[in-house]
Amino acid sequence: MTKTPRELAQERLDLAYQHAKLGERLVELKEIKAKTWQNLREESKSAAEADRKWEATDEGIEEIKIKLSMRSKELKMTAIKTYIDVLNTEAYNQY
């Protein structure tokens, strides 16, 4: 079933809202990371090792998942916009 441009636009808005909510959580995680990372760095031989230790924490794993999810939503929104543009062009017989 092909969605209408209105349905696609609504889906894009929903994705944008989800993306924004994930961004808000990412800010919270960055604050936690800023407070935690220095301690991890002191216990590590290098910054890279401290980063790996952070990524192994629950918050670090959540940060990674959020970043990947946000990127996925960005790609979906771009694809939907492209599809809406094609539908609009076809509607005016300009394609």
Backbone torsions as a table, in degrees:
resi	resn	phi	psi	omega
1	MET	NA	129.7	178.2
2	THR	-86.3	134.0	178.9
3	LYS	-84.4	151.9	176.7
4	THR	-78.2	161.1	176.2
5	PRO	-56.6	-35.4	178.7
6	ARG	-64.2	-44.0	178.7
7	GLU	-64.7	-40.3	178.1
8	LEU	-64.9	-40.4	178.6
9	ALA	-64.1	-39.6	178.2
10	GLN	-65.1	-41.5	177.6
11	GLU	-61.7	-40.2	178.6
12	ARG	-64.8	-40.2	176.6
13	LEU	-63.6	-42.2	178.6
14	ASP	-61.1	-43.5	178.2
15	LEU	-63.7	-39.8	179.2
16	ALA	-63.9	-39.5	178.1
17	TYR	-64.1	-46.2	178.6
18	GLN	-60.6	-41.8	178.8
19	HIS	-60.4	-43.5	-179.8
20	ALA	-64.8	-41.9	179.2
21	LYS	-63.8	-40.6	176.9
22	LEU	-63.7	-38.0	177.7
23	GLY	-62.4	-38.4	177.8
24	GLU	-64.0	-42.1	178.6
25	ARG	-67.1	-36.3	178.9
26	LEU	-62.4	-37.1	176.6
27	VAL	-61.8	-43.2	178.6
28	GLU	-61.7	-42.6	179.5
29	LEU	-65.9	-35.9	178.0
30	LYS	-64.7	-36.0	177.0
31	GLU	-65.9	-42.9	177.3
32	ILE	-63.2	-42.5	-179.7
33	LYS	-61.6	-42.5	-179.4
34	ALA	-60.7	-36.7	-179.6
35	LYS	-77.5	-31.0	-174.9
36	THR	-91.0	-33.7	-169.9
37	TRP	-61.2	-39.1	-178.7
38	GLN	-60.2	-41.7	177.0
39	ASN	-64.5	-40.7	177.8
40	LEU	-63.0	-38.4	-178.7
41	ARG	-66.0	-39.2	179.7
42	GLU	-65.4	-29.5	-179.4
43	GLU	-87.4	-3.7	-173.8
44	SER	-114.3	161.3	178.2
45	LYS	-83.6	-21.4	-178.7
46	SER	-149.1	166.4	176.9
47	ALA	-65.7	-36.3	179.3
48	ALA	-62.8	-40.3	177.8
49	GLU	-65.4	-40.1	177.3
50	ALA	-63.2	-40.0	177.0
51	ASP	-61.3	-43.8	179.0
52	ARG	-63.2	-39.2	177.4
53	LYS	-63.7	-42.5	178.0
54	TRP	-60.9	-45.7	-178.0
55	GLU	-64.0	-19.5	178.6
56	ALA	-85.6	-11.8	178.0
57	THR	-78.5	163.6	178.1
58	ASP	-59.4	-41.8	179.5
59	GLU	-66.9	-38.4	178.5
60	GLY	-64.1	-42.0	177.0
61	ILE	-63.6	-42.9	178.5
62	GLU	-62.2	-40.7	178.1
63	GLU	-58.6	-45.5	179.4
64	ILE	-62.1	-46.1	-179.8
65	LYS	-61.6	-41.4	-179.8
66	ILE	-64.6	-44.8	179.7
67	LYS	-59.7	-43.5	179.4
68	LEU	-67.0	-40.8	179.0
69	SER	-65.1	-40.5	178.8
70	MET	-63.5	-41.9	179.1
71	ARG	-63.7	-41.0	178.3
72	SER	-61.3	-44.5	179.8
73	LYS	-64.8	-38.4	177.3
74	GLU	-60.2	-44.1	179.8
75	LEU	-65.8	-40.1	177.9
76	LYS	-63.7	-42.6	179.3
77	MET	-63.2	-39.4	178.0
78	THR	-64.4	-43.0	179.4
79	ALA	-64.2	-41.4	178.8
80	ILE	-64.0	-42.1	178.8
81	LYS	-60.7	-43.4	178.6
82	THR	-60.6	-43.9	-179.6
83	TYR	-64.6	-41.4	177.0
84	ILE	-61.5	-42.8	178.4
85	ASP	-60.9	-41.9	178.5
86	VAL	-63.9	-44.9	179.3
87	LEU	-61.5	-41.2	178.9
88	ASN	-65.4	-41.7	178.3
89	THR	-64.1	-43.5	178.3
90	GLU	-62.8	-35.6	-178.5
91	ALA	-64.3	-27.4	178.3
92	TYR	-99.9	12.8	179.6
93	ASN	51.7	41.9	-179.6
94	GLN	-111.1	10.0	-175.5
95	TYR	-104.2	NA	NA
